[in-house]
Amino acid sequence: MYIVVEGEDPGFDTFVNGRSLARHEDALEKLALSLGARPLIEFFSADENSMALLIEEGAGNEELLRRMPPPQWYSPGDGLRSVRALVGALAEEPQMLGTEGKQVLGELLEYQRVLEKTEDRGMRWHLAVSWR
């Protein structure tokens, strides 16, 4: 799972690996809900590039690409509320996600950094999934 910032070039590095977050998405969703926060997966929006890659790899239907709605964009403040809630919980108890808890926490802190820069620049964002 990675962050996509609206526009061609936001002027800063948006890269966050996100593999640990993707592997623990179910547990993070439950944790977010228990904290009264919006789960990260609710910020997902498929863009044309990621769907085209999925189809190229044989895992999707080309007809779906033609009927796909436009990407949804979200306020960075909404994402920051969720990320900060998760960071707070995992900073206290990283072992709640097993041996990868600290890695998940690290990726969340990177999400926080990217979303703070996105907010500072008045931009919008969404989550996407790399199919590789």
Helices and strands as residue ranges (DSSP letters): E 2-5, H 19-23, H 25-34, G 40-43, H 48-56, H 62-67, H 76-92, G 94-100, H 101-120, E 125-128
